[in-house]
C-alpha cells in the first residue's frame, strides 16, 4: 500500500538522514477519543476500555499515515503550513485503515474479552474516529515498544523492506533545497523527489512540473 507521512522541515530532513520515523505514543495522541470509540455510558464498560487503552499504551505505539498527499489541510496541520515535507512509502506489512463515524460503537464487552482473538472487533475499537477527521484518510501501523533511542528518549521505526521510502515531496512554502534533500538521502537512491505547489483550478496540492523553480 502506498502511504504518506507529513513532517516539518527539521524532522523531515532528520528522518531522511537517519532512515527512520518517530513512533507516536497512544497516551500522547491529540484526540481524547482515540482508542475509546465504543459507547462508554456504563461504568463497567468504561473501566474495561480504559484498562484496555492503558494495556495497549504500555506495549504499542503507532505511526500514522494518509492514503493521499494532495489535501492542503494535511499540509497545513502536519507539515508546518506547507513549509515541511511529505514522505511517501510503500508499506508491505499490514496497516489498519481508520473508519470514520458520526456515532460511538456499540460493543459487547463480554464478547470482546471472552474472545480477544477477534481481530476485527479489536481493530474497530482501535481504529474508529469521529467523522470530521475523515479528511486525513488515515491508516495506522502498530509498532511494539521495544527499545528507546538513548539520545532522544523516543521510539523509532527504521526504513526497511516492509516500509520502503519512494517519494519525498517538498512543501509549496518550504525553503528546503534540492541539495539538502540529496545530501540527506545519500548516494545511490532511487527516490522520486519533487516540489509541490497549489493547483491553479482546484483546492489541491499538486506537483510543480517546472523543475527550475526548485533550486
BAFI-3210 file (N, C-alpha, C; in Angstrom, 3 decimals, decimal comma, padded with zeros to 6 digits):
// residues 215
n [1|2|3|4|5|6|7|8|9|10|11|12|13|14|15|16|17|18|19|20|21|22|23|24|25|26|27|28|29|30|31|32|33|34|35|36|37|38|39|40|41|42|43|44|45|46|47|48|49|50|51|52|53|54|55|56|57|58|59|60|61|62|63|64|65|66|67|68|69|70|71|72|73|74|75|76|77|78|79|80|81|82|83|84|85|86|87|88|89|90|91|92|93|94|95|96|97|98|99|100|101|102|103|104|105|106|107|108|109|110|111|112|113|114|115|116|117|118|119|120|121|122|123|124|125|126|127|128|129|130|131|132|133|134|135|136|137|138|139|140|141|142|143|144|145|146|147|148|149|150|151|152|153|154|155|156|157|158|159|160|161|162|163|164|165|166|167|168|169|170|171|172|173|174|175|176|177|178|179|180|181|182|183|184|185|186|187|188|189|190|191|192|193|194|195|196|197|198|199|200|201|202|203|204|205|206|207|208|209|210|211|212|213|214|215]
n.u [000,839|000,497|001,472|001,482|003,423|003,531|005,732|007,528|010,117|012,611|012,349|011,665|013,949|015,690|014,542|014,976|017,785|018,457|017,013|014,463|011,284|009,536|007,842|004,556|003,170|000,442|-000,940|-000,286|-001,558|-003,485|-006,241|-008,785|-010,590|-009,348|-008,878|-010,987|-013,460|-015,938|-019,289|-019,487|-021,158|-021,879|-020,487|-018,890|-018,142|-016,745|-014,590|-013,392|-012,570|-010,871|-008,886|-008,068|-007,037|-004,905|-003,370|-002,627|-001,250|001,053|002,467|002,422|003,013|002,210|002,396|001,258|-000,283|-001,321|-003,558|-003,351|-001,755|-002,422|-004,176|-004,647|-005,134|-003,961|-001,270|-001,201|-001,782|000,023|002,494|003,782|002,431|002,718|005,418|006,991|007,671|006,530|006,607|006,644|005,706|006,040|004,231|004,576|003,917|000,974|-001,352|-003,671|-006,664|-008,315|-011,610|-014,465|-016,961|-020,225|-021,310|-020,778|-019,371|-021,291|-020,514|-020,202|-019,041|-018,454|-018,223|-015,964|-013,895|-014,060|-013,316|-010,622|-009,145|-010,579|-009,914|-010,932|-012,906|-011,375|-009,748|-011,707|-012,363|-009,960|-009,460|-011,433|-012,711|-014,090|-016,288|-015,479|-012,753|-012,194|-010,992|-008,333|-007,854|-006,738|-004,336|-003,026|-000,039|000,826|003,206|005,511|006,658|009,846|012,805|014,026|015,327|018,465|019,446|017,301|015,126|012,859|010,799|011,558|010,958|012,582|013,348|012,779|012,577|009,913|008,837|009,260|010,873|009,776|009,034|009,759|008,306|008,344|007,157|004,986|005,606|008,083|011,565|013,478|016,195|017,015|019,532|019,867|018,027|019,071|021,546|020,694|019,455|021,532|023,927|023,093|020,379|016,941|014,774|011,864|011,825|010,338|009,048|006,153|003,120|000,417|-002,579|-003,903|-006,595|-008,109|-008,782|-006,312|-003,129|-000,429|002,027|004,791|005,636|007,534|010,673|012,736|012,068|012,655|015,376]
n.v [-001,189|002,215|004,925|008,030|010,330|013,149|015,837|018,406|020,739|020,355|017,799|016,284|016,284|015,114|012,592|011,538|011,527|009,818|007,611|006,761|006,745|008,537|006,986|007,292|007,747|006,244|007,459|010,068|011,090|013,394|013,424|012,950|010,885|008,799|005,351|004,906|004,429|002,996|003,178|004,468|004,620|002,957|002,145|-000,134|-000,881|001,394|001,369|-000,996|-000,452|001,702|000,410|-001,342|000,464|001,486|-000,844|-001,326|001,050|000,799|-001,093|-000,809|001,428|003,779|004,531|007,072|007,408|008,832|008,087|009,764|012,664|015,157|016,862|020,081|020,729|018,773|019,355|021,854|021,295|019,250|019,535|021,886|024,197|023,964|024,252|022,156|018,664|015,830|012,419|009,606|006,208|002,774|000,420|-002,721|-004,463|-005,361|-002,702|-000,673|000,618|003,620|003,952|006,054|007,721|008,950|008,275|006,688|003,394|000,404|-002,009|-005,325|-005,931|-008,244|-010,164|-009,224|-009,481|-012,128|-013,246|-012,333|-012,722|-011,941|-010,262|-008,284|-006,993|-005,888|-004,164|-002,457|-001,089|000,177|001,699|003,552|006,677|009,987|011,366|013,857|013,782|012,599|013,680|013,130|010,573|008,306|005,740|003,206|002,016|-000,329|-000,592|-002,405|-001,394|-001,361|-000,710|002,320|005,250|006,262|008,857|010,629|009,665|008,764|006,491|004,752|003,764|001,955|002,716|000,193|-003,075|-003,606|-001,111|000,955|003,778|005,895|008,349|011,807|014,691|018,071|020,807|023,468|025,991|025,646|026,071|024,241|022,975|021,386|020,240|019,834|017,804|015,720|015,345|014,430|012,056|010,622|008,928|006,953|006,446|005,756|007,386|009,257|012,672|015,818|019,211|020,687|022,472|024,877|023,976|025,280|025,305|023,878|023,048|021,741|020,234|019,950|018,439|020,442|021,004|022,525|022,294|024,062|025,883|024,861|024,967]
n.w [000,000|-000,833|001,085|003,022|004,916|006,948|007,830|009,658|008,544|009,964|011,263|009,087|007,374|009,176|009,497|006,949|006,872|009,014|008,419|009,478|011,238|013,732|016,416|017,507|020,743|022,375|024,533|024,118|021,923|019,893|020,179|022,466|022,236|021,062|020,708|022,293|021,127|021,456|022,933|026,168|028,379|030,448|033,553|033,988|031,416|030,671|032,477|031,666|029,027|029,380|030,788|028,795|026,920|028,392|028,623|025,919|025,471|026,980|025,629|022,858|020,126|017,516|014,008|012,029|008,915|005,755|003,057|000,972|-000,497|-001,417|-000,171|001,028|003,690|005,254|004,800|005,995|008,696|009,503|008,300|008,930|007,894|005,065|004,829|005,341|004,757|002,836|003,124|001,110|001,232|000,381|001,880|003,171|005,210|007,144|007,432|009,242|008,185|009,134|010,317|009,918|011,774|012,744|015,131|018,326|018,840|019,310|021,439|022,473|025,451|026,877|024,865|023,582|025,519|026,121|023,795|022,799|020,554|018,391|015,846|014,106|015,596|017,672|016,148|015,151|017,466|018,010|015,801|015,005|014,329|014,903|012,441|011,409|011,153|008,791|006,529|006,724|005,763|007,013|007,770|009,903|011,390|013,682|016,250|018,162|021,347|022,006|022,325|023,550|021,950|022,916|022,866|022,452|023,874|022,660|020,695|017,662|014,245|011,791|008,320|005,950|004,353|004,641|004,853|002,604|001,432|-001,127|-002,159|-001,871|-001,038|-001,317|000,511|-000,665|000,373|001,373|002,237|001,789|000,027|-003,138|-002,983|-000,222|000,270|-001,310|-000,071|002,423|001,702|000,557|-001,615|-004,528|-004,306|-005,258|-005,031|-005,700|-005,990|-005,508|-005,827|-004,394|-005,280|-005,049|-006,664|-009,770|-010,484|-008,707|-005,222|-004,344|-003,602|-005,783|-007,976|-008,835|-011,990|-013,175|-012,927|-012,643|-010,733|-008,325|-006,488]
ca.u [000,000|001,213|001,007|002,242|003,650|003,869|006,651|008,086|011,424|013,660|012,186|011,648|015,330|016,273|014,009|015,681|019,191|018,600|016,244|013,532|010,159|009,214|006,631|003,692|002,659|-001,015|-001,452|000,088|-002,271|-004,159|-007,691|-009,094|-011,441|-008,536|-008,928|-012,185|-014,554|-017,241|-020,104|-018,937|-022,101|-021,883|-019,213|-018,075|-017,580|-015,785|-013,395|-012,759|-011,893|-009,737|-007,840|-007,567|-006,212|-003,665|-002,621|-002,017|-000,330|002,308|003,126|002,435|002,849|001,729|002,813|000,062|-000,082|-002,509|-003,552|-003,238|-000,860|-002,820|-005,097|-003,895|-005,336|-002,923|-000,024|-001,305|-001,793|001,081|003,767|004,184|001,827|003,280|006,853|007,675|007,805|005,682|007,376|005,793|006,249|005,349|004,185|004,306|003,271|-000,422|-001,698|-005,101|-007,347|-009,213|-013,001|-014,998|-018,354|-020,903|-021,758|-019,877|-019,645|-021,954|-019,645|-020,495|-017,784|-018,199|-017,746|-014,603|-012,925|-014,102|-012,665|-009,683|-008,578|-011,424|-009,069|-011,702|-013,567|-010,344|-009,360|-012,800|-012,255|-008,716|-009,316|-012,645|-012,637|-015,211|-016,366|-014,812|-011,343|-012,063|-010,126|-006,983|-007,740|-005,636|-004,044|-002,145|000,856|001,088|004,609|005,857|007,603|010,924|013,968|014,045|016,546|019,147|019,696|016,069|014,091|011,697|010,854|011,614|010,816|013,502|013,009|013,157|011,896|008,464|008,440|010,240|010,704|009,832|008,746|009,991|007,570|008,694|006,009|004,961|006,211|009,327|012,856|014,409|016,753|017,225|020,792|019,664|017,337|020,000|022,545|020,041|019,177|022,778|024,110|022,580|018,968|016,026|013,578|011,320|011,793|009,834|008,448|004,711|002,561|-001,038|-003,153|-004,449|-008,041|-008,786|-008,190|-005,426|-001,684|-000,004|003,455|005,238|006,364|008,635|011,779|013,647|011,629|013,178|016,832]
ca.v [000,000|003,481|005,795|009,272|010,798|014,570|016,288|019,741|020,726|019,774|016,358|015,624|016,038|014,167|011,263|011,072|011,282|008,687|006,497|006,256|007,582|008,524|006,260|008,059|007,033|006,314|008,415|011,425|011,463|014,686|013,258|012,183|009,742|007,732|004,033|004,866|004,628|002,462|003,914|004,193|005,131|002,048|002,280|-001,335|-000,792|002,499|000,892|-002,040|000,113|002,488|-000,572|-001,841|001,528|001,511|-002,045|-001,092|002,192|000,360|-002,095|-000,489|002,778|003,716|005,525|007,464|007,772|009,134|007,455|010,816|013,766|016,362|017,685|021,184|020,775|017,916|020,126|022,939|020,769|018,309|019,851|023,258|025,162|023,771|024,521|020,907|017,643|014,640|011,243|008,531|004,873|001,550|-000,329|-004,112|-005,112|-004,915|-001,443|-000,667|001,863|004,185|004,138|007,305|007,518|010,021|007,779|005,753|001,988|-000,456|-003,179|-006,278|-006,019|-009,650|-010,855|-008,772|-010,022|-013,590|-013,637|-011,259|-013,021|-011,381|-009,169|-007,202|-006,256|-005,092|-003,093|-001,482|-000,275|000,949|002,465|004,282|008,083|010,855|011,611|015,093|013,505|011,753|014,306|012,587|009,286|007,747|004,333|003,112|000,876|-000,522|-000,953|-002,772|-000,501|-002,225|-000,005|003,767|005,875|006,773|010,295|011,424|009,098|008,396|005,238|004,976|002,589|002,222|002,389|-001,209|-003,720|-003,546|000,289|001,450|005,169|006,058|009,725|012,950|015,813|019,282|021,700|024,633|027,152|025,196|026,595|023,117|022,936|020,072|019,719|019,342|016,505|014,723|015,044|013,626|010,722|009,934|008,496|005,652|006,218|005,837|008,024|010,337|013,902|016,977|020,319|020,809|023,820|024,930|023,817|026,511|025,246|023,133|023,197|020,602|020,405|019,133|018,510|021,549|020,398|023,413|021,909|025,194|026,671|024,230|025,049]
ca.w [000,000|-000,862|002,171|003,115|006,283|006,899|008,868|009,435|007,881|010,799|011,471|007,791|006,963|010,125|009,164|005,757|007,202|009,930|007,859|010,474|011,627|015,162|016,786|018,413|021,912|022,378|025,514|023,715|020,708|020,053|020,255|023,679|021,898|020,485|021,364|023,140|020,179|021,875|023,897|027,497|029,380|031,608|034,265|033,794|030,064|030,714|033,181|030,859|027,869|029,873|031,099|027,516|026,353|029,185|028,249|024,616|025,561|027,589|024,795|021,434|019,611|016,153|013,024|011,295|007,520|004,961|001,736|-000,048|-000,119|-002,132|000,617|001,626|005,140|005,827|004,769|006,979|010,061|009,860|007,638|009,254|006,970|003,725|004,850|005,650|003,722|002,881|002,721|000,602|001,486|000,027|003,135|002,823|006,349|007,267|008,078|009,570|007,801|010,133|009,912|010,444|012,160|013,487|016,434|019,015|018,558|020,301|021,556|023,547|026,176|027,230|023,663|023,306|026,468|026,049|022,545|022,426|019,251|017,350|015,384|013,504|016,667|018,342|015,235|015,115|018,681|017,980|014,561|014,628|014,717|014,566|011,005|010,993|010,893|007,605|005,533|006,848|005,065|007,808|008,024|011,059|011,579|015,106|016,453|019,536|022,021|022,481|022,864|023,328|021,485|024,108|022,752|022,470|024,747|021,843|019,944|016,220|013,381|010,681|006,945|005,774|003,233|004,849|004,777|001,641|001,022|-002,581|-002,555|-000,991|-001,612|-000,584|000,595|-001,558|001,041|002,006|001,788|001,652|-001,325|-003,745|-002,467|001,153|000,182|-001,831|000,964|003,459|001,159|000,234|-002,993|-004,956|-004,001|-006,406|-004,505|-006,518|-005,203|-006,245|-005,083|-004,584|-005,406|-005,030|-008,001|-010,333|-010,715|-007,643|-003,893|-004,150|-003,750|-006,920|-008,292|-009,677|-013,105|-013,549|-012,056|-012,459|-009,581|-007,102|-006,595]
c.u [000,878|000,614|001,958|002,274|004,178|004,733|007,062|009,499|012,488|013,535|012,078|013,049|016,021|015,809|014,718|017,118|019,361|017,776|015,273|012,395|009,906|007,889|005,831|003,203|001,161|-001,533|-001,082|-000,644|-003,183|-005,683|-008,027|-009,979|-010,650|-008,600|-010,110|-013,417|-015,898|-018,001|-019,689|-019,854|-022,160|-020,504|-018,308|-017,394|-016,496|-014,483|-012,637|-011,979|-010,754|-008,566|-007,213|-006,654|-004,871|-002,773|-001,895|-000,976|001,034|003,113|003,297|002,377|002,314|002,373|001,604|000,434|-001,408|-002,404|-003,371|-002,315|-001,330|-003,756|-004,325|-004,048|-004,296|-001,583|-000,046|-001,154|-000,525|002,434|004,065|003,715|002,517|004,778|007,674|007,722|006,741|006,504|006,416|006,476|005,381|005,403|003,732|003,723|001,834|-000,525|-003,215|-005,718|-008,277|-010,607|-013,538|-016,500|-018,911|-021,241|-020,749|-020,313|-020,443|-021,182|-020,095|-019,186|-017,443|-017,639|-016,299|-013,600|-012,952|-013,399|-011,723|-009,010|-009,426|-010,772|-009,871|-012,384|-012,568|-009,937|-010,445|-012,719|-011,040|-008,643|-010,639|-012,550|-013,912|-015,135|-015,596|-013,307|-011,131|-011,208|-008,708|-006,770|-006,642|-005,563|-002,986|-001,296|001,170|002,466|004,835|006,868|008,700|012,036|013,921|015,381|017,221|019,361|018,434|015,028|012,829|011,894|010,830|011,435|011,645|012,867|013,522|012,436|010,382|007,942|009,472|009,917|010,783|009,501|009,186|009,356|007,810|007,527|006,149|005,640|007,565|010,556|013,894|014,894|016,859|018,496|020,654|018,997|018,307|021,075|021,947|019,788|020,452|022,796|023,396|021,124|018,122|014,707|013,152|011,148|011,258|009,227|006,961|004,332|001,050|-001,553|-003,786|-005,973|-008,812|-008,118|-007,360|-003,978|-001,241|001,502|003,738|006,127|007,511|009,794|012,741|013,296|012,052|014,690|017,515]
c.v [001,245|004,408|006,982|009,765|012,229|014,970|017,737|019,604|019,992|018,258|015,595|015,299|015,034|012,745|010,689|010,688|010,018|007,465|005,889|007,250|007,438|007,806|007,114|007,181|007,279|007,371|009,860|011,886|012,657|014,606|012,415|010,974|008,590|006,482|003,923|005,109|004,066|003,402|003,489|004,686|004,249|002,049|001,070|-001,320|000,275|002,044|-000,126|-001,438|001,036|001,575|-001,119|-000,807|001,604|000,337|-001,827|000,016|001,783|-000,553|-001,695|001,020|002,664|004,799|005,809|007,927|008,221|008,390|008,476|011,923|015,112|017,273|018,816|021,281|019,904|018,648|021,233|022,420|020,009|018,580|021,336|024,263|025,174|024,077|023,262|019,961|016,561|013,481|010,147|007,184|003,806|000,654|-001,749|-004,910|-004,621|-003,569|-001,410|000,656|002,325|004,326|005,388|007,179|008,746|009,594|006,804|004,318|001,335|-001,768|-004,029|-006,538|-007,457|-010,404|-010,482|-009,442|-011,544|-014,106|-012,534|-011,498|-012,537|-010,098|-007,989|-006,348|-005,362|-003,915|-002,029|-000,544|000,650|001,924|003,051|005,689|008,817|011,250|012,855|014,934|012,836|012,372|013,733|011,311|008,436|006,229|004,281|001,843|000,787|-001,141|-001,303|-001,787|-001,355|-001,414|001,482|004,202|006,564|008,280|011,126|010,934|008,710|007,008|005,561|003,660|002,847|001,976|000,969|-001,777|-003,668|-002,117|001,015|002,879|005,269|007,468|010,694|014,153|017,030|020,268|022,950|025,851|026,825|025,858|025,484|023,037|021,492|019,422|019,166|017,969|015,430|014,359|014,172|012,200|009,929|009,471|007,174|005,402|006,357|006,485|009,164|011,586|015,048|018,000|020,378|022,271|023,728|024,812|025,126|026,505|024,494|023,450|021,955|021,052|019,448|019,260|019,733|020,974|021,277|023,194|023,070|026,028|026,055|024,141|024,104]
c.w [000,000|000,192|002,308|004,556|006,216|008,092|008,606|008,847|008,696|010,890|010,159|007,304|007,890|009,838|007,943|006,088|008,045|009,505|008,877|010,698|013,124|015,378|017,773|019,557|022,035|023,343|025,183|022,452|020,963|020,134|021,483|023,414|021,285|021,360|022,325|022,271|020,650|022,819|025,306|028,607|030,629|032,260|034,052|032,431|030,021|031,367|032,335|029,694|028,265|030,222|029,816|026,853|027,082|028,801|026,917|024,684|026,100|026,671|023,336|021,206|018,203|015,296|012,156|009,889|006,916|003,644|000,618|000,448|-000,669|-001,343|001,300|003,137|005,847|005,873|005,822|008,398|010,435|009,200|007,756|008,205|005,592|003,667|005,117|004,458|003,907|002,346|002,298|000,765|000,821|001,261|002,837|003,983|006,446|007,977|008,236|009,124|008,915|009,528|010,592|010,653|012,872|014,905|017,018|018,733|019,686|020,344|022,732|024,279|026,563|026,039|023,363|024,229|026,527|024,798|022,081|021,085|018,097|016,838|014,855|014,555|017,399|017,455|015,126|016,313|018,628|016,810|014,079|015,195|014,315|013,092|010,563|010,781|009,532|006,498|005,577|006,040|005,719|007,762|009,120|011,023|013,068|015,292|017,915|020,101|022,644|023,140|022,526|022,747|022,675|024,067|022,951|023,472|024,009|021,245|018,454|015,486|012,130|009,311|006,692|004,559|003,402|004,796|003,910|001,232|-000,498|-003,066|-001,460|-001,663|-000,730|-000,646|-000,261|-000,954|001,676|001,397|001,644|000,204|-001,827|-003,190|-001,062|001,147|-000,284|-000,809|002,060|002,980|000,915|-001,209|-003,267|-004,631|-005,267|-006,001|-005,421|-005,648|-006,061|-005,298|-005,410|-004,812|-005,248|-006,461|-008,471|-010,435|-009,636|-006,308|-003,573|-004,199|-004,852|-007,115|-009,163|-010,778|-013,603|-012,579|-011,774|-011,228|-008,243|-007,230|-005,624]
res [x|x|x|x|x|x|x|x|x|x|x|x|x|x|x|x|x|x|x|x|x|x|x|x|x|x|x|x|x|x|x|x|x|x|x|x|x|x|x|x|x|x|x|x|x|x|x|x|x|x|x|x|x|x|x|x|x|x|x|x|x|x|x|x|x|x|x|x|x|x|x|x|x|x|x|x|x|x|x|x|x|x|x|x|x|x|x|x|x|x|x|x|x|x|x|x|x|x|x|x|x|x|x|x|x|x|x|x|x|x|x|x|x|x|x|x|x|x|x|x|x|x|x|x|x|x|x|x|x|x|x|x|x|x|x|x|x|x|x|x|x|x|x|x|x|x|x|x|x|x|x|x|x|x|x|x|x|x|x|x|x|x|x|x|x|x|x|x|x|x|x|x|x|x|x|x|x|x|x|x|x|x|x|x|x|x|x|x|x|x|x|x|x|x|x|x|x|x|x|x|x|x|x|x|x|x|x|x|x|x|x|x|x|x|x]
***
